[in-house]
Amino acid sequence: MQPEIIPYHHPATGAVSYLIVDPATFLCAIVDPVLDFDPVTEAIDTRFVDAIIADIRAKDLGPTWILETGLHAGHLSAAGHLKYETGASVCIGARVVESLKRLAPKFGETMVDVDGWDFDKLAQDGDTFPMGGLEITPIAMTGRLPGAVAYKMADMVFTGDLVLAPSEGAGRCDIPGGDAGKAWDDAQKILALPPETRVFPGVCATAPPESTVAEHKASNIQLNDTVDRLDFIALRTAADAFLPDPMFAAAALRVAIRSGRPPSEPESGPRFPAVDLGKL
C-alpha cells in the first residue's frame, strides 16, 4: 500500500508541512512543521501545527519522525512543540553542525549545542532509516545551506526549499552558507530520480504542491532540461540580488538552531533582535 500524504499549507509564509502515514503500521512522520508568528508583536502561536497534531490523534497514528529539511529562514520551526506533544524524534542533515558553529555565536546563543545534540538524528547523505514499513533515504541539499536535506521514500521525495513547483523554479541560494552552483548539483540528484517520482516542495506560493520529476525536467522554469549549470547560476544569482531578506529570518534562524524551540522572552527588549543576513 502506498503511504498517505497530507499537505498543510501555511498561508503567511508559503511553507508546506506534510503528514506521511504508513498505512500498514499507522506510524507517521511530519515534514517541516511550522509555528505561527506575528513579527510586530513577536507573539508565537501553535494553531497551525496543532491542527496536524489533532489529525494525528484523530487517526490514532504513532509519530516517529519530525523531518526537518534544513535550518529555515522563511518560517519558524514547530519541531520543538511537536516533539513535546507527540514524542517524535527530530531529524536534520548532518552538516547542520557547520551552520550551528557559525550562527550560534552570532546570535549570542550559549545554550545551543553546536555539535548538533539538540537534534535526535543527524542524517548522513544516502543513509537509510525506517518509518514503519517505509525506508527514508536522506539526500544532501547542502548547496542551499549546510544541513539541508531532501527525504526520499517509496516513490516520493520531499525537497524542502530547493526544488519548488515547476512554475516557481528553485529556492533562493543567498541564505548564509548557500551556493548557487552547489544548489544546481543538488537539484540534479532530484532530477536523476525515476521520472514518475512524486516531488513535494517545502514552499509553494500558489501552485499545487505535488509534481513529478518528469514535469520538472520538462517545464521547471529554472531547472528544465534546456537549462545548464552556468545558466542556473546566472538566473539564481540575478534573482537573489533583488530579493529582500526573509521577513522572519531573525526569529526563524534563532528557533531553527535550537531544534525548533523558541528562546525565552527577555525581561526587556525584543525577543528576536533584527539581524542582517549578510553579516551571518
C-alpha positions as CSV (number, residue, x, y, z in Angstrom):
1,M,0.0,0.0,0.0
2,Q,1.2,3.5,-0.8
3,P,1.8,6.0,2.0
4,E,-0.9,8.6,2.6
5,I,0.4,12.2,2.1
6,I,-1.5,15.1,3.7
7,P,-0.2,18.6,2.9
8,Y,-0.7,21.6,5.1
9,H,-0.1,25.0,3.5
10,H,0.8,27.8,5.8
11,P,-0.5,31.0,4.1
12,A,1.5,33.5,6.0
13,T,4.9,32.1,4.9
14,G,4.0,29.8,1.9
15,A,5.6,26.9,3.7
16,V,4.1,23.4,3.3
17,S,4.2,20.8,6.0
18,Y,3.4,17.2,5.3
19,L,2.0,14.3,7.3
20,I,3.2,11.0,5.9
21,V,1.3,7.9,7.1
22,D,2.4,4.3,6.6
23,P,-1.0,2.5,6.2
24,A,0.5,-0.9,7.1
25,T,1.6,0.2,10.6
26,F,-0.2,3.5,11.2
27,L,3.2,5.1,12.1
28,C,3.8,8.6,10.7
29,A,6.3,11.3,10.1
30,I,5.9,15.1,9.8
31,V,8.0,17.1,7.4
32,D,8.8,20.8,8.2
33,P,6.2,21.7,10.9
34,V,5.5,25.5,11.2
35,L,4.8,27.8,14.1
36,D,2.6,30.9,13.6
37,F,4.4,34.1,14.3
38,D,3.5,37.8,14.4
39,P,6.6,39.8,13.6
40,V,5.2,43.0,15.1
41,T,4.3,41.7,18.5
42,E,6.7,38.7,18.4
43,A,3.8,36.5,19.5
44,I,4.1,32.8,18.8
45,D,1.1,30.6,18.3
46,T,0.8,26.8,17.7
47,R,-2.6,26.7,16.0
48,F,-1.2,25.6,12.6
49,V,0.8,22.7,13.9
50,D,-1.9,21.8,16.5
51,A,-4.2,21.1,13.5
52,I,-1.6,18.5,12.4
53,I,-1.4,17.1,15.9
54,A,-5.2,16.9,16.0
55,D,-5.2,14.8,12.8
56,I,-2.5,12.5,14.2
57,R,-4.7,11.9,17.2
58,A,-7.9,11.5,15.3
59,K,-6.3,8.9,13.1
60,D,-4.7,7.2,16.1
61,L,-1.2,7.4,14.5
62,G,2.2,6.8,16.0
63,P,4.5,9.7,15.3
64,T,8.1,8.5,14.8
65,W,10.0,11.3,13.0
66,I,9.9,15.1,12.6
67,L,11.9,15.5,9.3
68,E,13.4,19.0,9.0
69,T,14.7,19.7,5.5
70,G,17.1,22.4,6.9
71,L,17.5,25.4,9.1
72,H,14.7,27.5,7.9
73,A,14.9,31.3,7.5
74,G,11.4,31.7,6.0
75,H,9.3,30.2,8.8
76,L,9.6,29.3,12.5
77,S,10.0,25.6,13.0
78,A,7.5,23.9,15.3
79,A,9.7,20.8,15.8
80,G,10.1,21.5,19.5
81,H,6.4,21.8,20.2
82,L,5.6,18.8,18.0
83,K,8.2,16.7,19.8
84,Y,6.9,17.8,23.2
85,E,3.3,16.9,22.2
86,T,4.0,13.6,20.4
87,G,7.4,12.2,21.4
88,A,8.6,12.0,17.8
89,S,12.3,12.4,17.1
90,V,13.8,15.4,15.2
91,C,16.0,14.7,12.2
92,I,18.1,17.1,10.1
93,G,21.0,16.8,7.8
94,A,24.4,16.0,9.4
95,R,26.2,19.1,8.1
96,V,23.9,21.3,10.1
97,V,26.8,21.5,12.6
98,E,28.6,23.8,10.2
99,S,25.8,26.3,10.5
100,L,25.4,25.9,14.2
101,K,29.0,26.7,14.8
102,R,28.7,29.9,12.8
103,L,25.2,31.1,13.7
104,A,25.0,30.3,17.5
105,P,27.8,32.8,18.4
106,K,26.4,35.4,16.0
107,F,23.1,35.2,17.9
108,G,24.7,35.0,21.3
109,E,23.1,31.6,21.8
110,T,25.3,30.0,24.5
111,M,22.7,27.2,25.2
112,V,22.8,25.8,21.7
113,D,24.8,22.6,21.3
114,V,26.9,23.4,18.3
115,D,27.7,19.7,17.7
116,G,24.0,19.1,17.0
117,W,22.9,17.2,20.1
118,D,19.8,19.3,20.3
119,F,18.6,17.2,17.3
120,D,17.8,13.5,17.8
121,K,19.3,12.4,14.4
122,L,21.8,13.9,12.1
123,A,21.1,12.3,8.8
124,Q,24.0,11.4,6.5
125,D,23.6,11.6,2.8
126,G,22.5,8.3,1.4
127,D,21.9,6.5,4.7
128,T,18.5,4.9,5.3
129,F,16.4,4.6,8.4
130,P,12.9,3.2,8.9
131,M,9.4,4.7,9.4
132,G,7.1,1.8,9.9
133,G,7.4,-0.3,6.7
134,L,8.9,2.5,4.8
135,E,12.6,3.4,4.3
136,I,13.6,7.0,4.4
137,T,16.7,8.0,2.5
138,P,18.2,11.5,3.1
139,I,19.7,13.3,0.1
140,A,22.1,16.1,1.0
141,M,21.0,19.5,-0.4
142,T,23.9,21.5,1.0
143,G,24.1,23.9,-1.9
144,R,21.2,25.8,-0.4
145,L,22.8,25.8,3.1
146,P,24.7,23.3,5.2
147,G,22.4,20.7,6.8
148,A,19.7,21.0,4.2
149,V,18.4,17.6,3.1
150,A,15.7,16.1,0.9
151,Y,13.9,12.9,2.1
152,K,13.2,10.1,-0.4
153,M,10.8,7.3,0.5
154,A,8.8,4.9,-1.8
155,D,8.1,6.9,-5.0
156,M,8.2,10.3,-3.3
157,V,10.8,12.9,-2.4
158,F,10.4,15.9,-0.1
159,T,12.7,18.6,-1.4
160,G,12.4,21.4,1.2
161,D,13.3,24.8,-0.1
162,L,15.4,23.9,-3.1
163,V,13.4,22.2,-5.8
164,L,10.0,24.0,-5.8
165,A,7.0,23.7,-8.0
166,P,7.8,23.7,-11.8
167,S,6.2,27.1,-12.2
168,E,8.3,28.5,-9.2
169,G,11.7,27.1,-10.1
170,A,14.2,26.8,-7.3
171,G,14.6,28.3,-3.9
172,R,17.0,31.2,-3.2
173,C,20.6,30.4,-2.6
174,D,21.8,33.5,-0.7
175,I,21.0,32.3,2.8
176,P,24.3,32.2,4.8
177,G,26.3,29.2,3.6
178,G,24.4,28.8,0.3
179,D,26.0,28.4,-3.1
180,A,24.1,28.5,-6.4
181,G,26.5,26.2,-8.2
182,K,26.3,23.6,-5.5
183,A,22.5,24.0,-5.4
184,W,22.4,23.1,-9.1
185,D,24.4,20.0,-8.4
186,D,22.0,19.1,-5.6
187,A,19.0,19.6,-7.8
188,Q,20.4,17.2,-10.3
189,K,20.2,14.4,-7.7
190,I,16.4,15.0,-7.6
191,L,16.1,15.2,-11.4
192,A,18.1,11.9,-11.7
193,L,15.4,10.0,-9.9
194,P,12.8,8.0,-11.9
195,P,10.6,10.3,-14.0
196,E,7.4,9.2,-12.1
197,T,8.9,10.1,-8.7
198,R,6.5,12.5,-6.9
199,V,8.1,15.7,-5.8
200,F,6.8,17.6,-2.7
201,P,8.3,21.0,-2.1
202,G,8.6,22.7,1.2
203,V,7.5,26.1,-0.1
204,C,4.6,26.8,-2.5
205,A,3.1,30.2,-3.4
206,T,0.0,29.3,-5.4
207,A,0.9,26.2,-7.5
208,P,-0.3,22.7,-6.4
209,P,2.4,21.3,-4.1
210,E,2.8,17.9,-5.9
211,S,4.5,17.4,-9.2
212,T,6.8,14.7,-10.8
213,V,10.4,14.6,-11.8
214,A,9.3,14.3,-15.4
215,E,7.3,17.6,-15.1
216,H,10.4,19.4,-13.6
217,K,12.6,18.2,-16.4
218,A,10.1,19.4,-19.0
219,S,8.9,22.7,-17.5
220,N,10.6,23.8,-14.3
221,I,11.4,27.5,-15.1
222,Q,14.9,27.2,-13.7
223,L,15.7,23.5,-13.8
224,N,14.3,22.1,-17.0
225,D,16.4,20.2,-19.4
226,T,17.3,23.2,-21.5
227,V,19.0,25.0,-18.5
228,D,22.6,24.1,-17.8
229,R,24.7,24.8,-14.7
230,L,26.0,28.2,-15.8
231,D,22.5,29.3,-16.8
232,F,21.1,28.3,-13.4
233,I,23.9,30.2,-11.5
234,A,23.2,33.3,-13.6
235,L,19.4,33.0,-13.2
236,R,19.5,32.3,-9.5
237,T,22.2,34.9,-8.7
238,A,20.3,37.6,-10.6
239,A,17.0,36.7,-8.9
240,D,18.6,36.6,-5.4
241,A,20.2,40.0,-5.8
242,F,16.7,41.6,-5.8
243,L,15.1,39.6,-3.0
244,P,14.7,41.1,0.4
245,D,15.8,39.2,3.5
246,P,13.1,36.7,4.5
247,M,10.6,38.6,6.7
248,F,11.0,36.2,9.7
249,A,14.7,35.5,9.2
250,A,16.0,36.7,12.6
251,A,13.3,34.8,14.5
252,A,13.3,31.8,12.3
253,L,17.0,31.1,12.4
254,R,17.2,31.5,16.1
255,V,14.4,29.0,16.6
256,A,15.9,26.7,14.0
257,I,19.3,26.4,15.6
258,R,17.5,25.5,18.8
259,S,15.8,22.5,17.1
260,G,12.5,24.3,16.9
261,R,12.5,25.6,20.5
262,P,11.8,29.4,20.7
263,P,14.1,31.3,23.2
264,S,12.7,32.6,26.4
265,E,11.2,36.1,26.4
266,P,13.8,38.6,27.8
267,E,13.0,41.0,30.7
268,S,13.4,43.9,28.3
269,G,14.0,44.5,24.6
270,P,12.9,42.4,21.6
271,R,12.8,38.6,21.8
272,F,14.2,38.4,18.3
273,P,16.5,41.4,17.5
274,A,16.8,42.3,13.9
275,V,19.8,40.7,12.0
276,D,21.5,41.4,8.7
277,L,21.7,38.1,6.9
278,G,24.8,39.3,5.1
279,K,26.7,39.5,8.3
280,L,25.9,35.9,9.3
